[in-house]
Amino acid sequence: LNLHQINISDNHISYNRQGGIRIENSEIRNLQITGNDIEYNNFRAHDADEEPTAEIYIDTTAENASVNEVTIASNTIQATNSVGGANIRIMEEPNDSRRPGLFCVTGNVIGSQEHNVHLTGCYGMVFSGNTIYSATERNLLMEKCSQITLGSNLFRRHTPSYGCGVLVNHCQNILFSGCTFEDEAEAGQESGYALLEIEQSQFVTICGNQIINSVEAGIKLNQCTDLNITGNTIIDTRELPLMKKAVSLTGKCQNIELTGNLVSGIE
């Protein structure tokens, strides 16, 4: 399709096998997805083979496909966990094409999938004021993305059967500001994932966040360069602390600035 100026609002979108709102092989501009209840859109409600999908699924990997100028606001985006599933999945191979960008994702409740938000090859997006909860893998997975701003989001889990946390992999120009990352289970998550992991990434700022009750390390860095970690609270409040380090560095890390962080509860 080639569509401009589309509003999707005030709907209940549920139990569709290949996704709730699915965009692929299309050129889309000026799309607003607001005020919807989007949930349980995966193969589990059908007598069908497993197929990775999402409540909101945007795929621009086809030649000449592009999706830009998008607002996703004030929706409830929930699911049952499914193999390879996500609540929001946006993907492109990073190249010279018009990658998914000019996105604003604000004020949504997003939860209960393998990954709550999965971004691949995205450029120029803002995520603010979202509650992002309970994943079998991560609340947020970003791969090969750049120019992503994340402010005042809550990353958590609400039940012991799920997990939480964020992984940033092969990205650059990323900002986390004023977010809360918290594992609410006394025993810690079985995956052993740190609440915030940054791998092979550059120019990442982590400023003014709360990182509460991680395991092993609050922030885990692997082969990163040019990171600024400033003014964060990195604590373990459990009776038996599981966090051994506030910040862990592995591989070759260079130009890492650590300033003014509050650390307590180290094992």
HELIX and SHEET records of a PDB file:
HELIX    1   1 PHE A   43  ALA A   45  5                                   3    
SHEET    1   A10 ASN A   2  SER A   9  0                                        
SHEET    2   A10 GLU A  27  THR A  34  1                                        
SHEET    3   A10 SER A  66  ALA A  73  1                                        
SHEET    4   A10 GLY A 101  THR A 106  1                                        
SHEET    5   A10 TYR A 123  SER A 128  1                                        
SHEET    6   A10 SER A 146  GLY A 151  1                                        
SHEET    7   A10 GLN A 172  SER A 177  1                                        
SHEET    8   A10 GLN A 202  CYS A 207  1                                        
SHEET    9   A10 THR A 225  THR A 230  1                                        
SHEET   10   A10 GLN A 254  THR A 259  1                                        
SHEET    1   B 7 HIS A  12  SER A  14  0                                        
SHEET    2   B 7 ASP A  37  GLU A  39  1                                        
SHEET    3   B 7 THR A  76  GLN A  78  1                                        
SHEET    4   B 7 VAL A 109  THR A 120  1                                        
SHEET    5   B 7 ALA A  86  MET A  91  1                                        
SHEET    6   B 7 ALA A  54  ASP A  59  1                                        
SHEET    7   B 7 ILE A  21  GLU A  24  1                                        
SHEET    1   C10 HIS A  12  SER A  14  0                                        
SHEET    2   C10 ASP A  37  GLU A  39  1                                        
SHEET    3   C10 THR A  76  GLN A  78  1                                        
SHEET    4   C10 VAL A 109  THR A 120  1                                        
SHEET    5   C10 THR A 131  GLU A 143  1                                        
SHEET    6   C10 LEU A 154  ARG A 156  1                                        
SHEET    7   C10 THR A 180  GLU A 182  1                                        
SHEET    8   C10 GLN A 210  ILE A 212  1                                        
SHEET    9   C10 THR A 233  ILE A 235  1                                        
SHEET   10   C10 LEU A 262  SER A 264  1                                        
SHEET    1   D 9 HIS A  12  SER A  14  0                                        
SHEET    2   D 9 ASP A  37  GLU A  39  1                                        
SHEET    3   D 9 THR A  76  GLN A  78  1                                        
SHEET    4   D 9 VAL A 109  THR A 120  1                                        
SHEET    5   D 9 THR A 131  GLU A 143  1                                        
SHEET    6   D 9 VAL A 166  ASN A 169  1                                        
SHEET    7   D 9 LEU A 196  GLU A 199  1                                        
SHEET    8   D 9 GLU A 216  ASN A 222  1                                        
SHEET    9   D 9 MET A 243  THR A 250  1                                        
END                                                                             
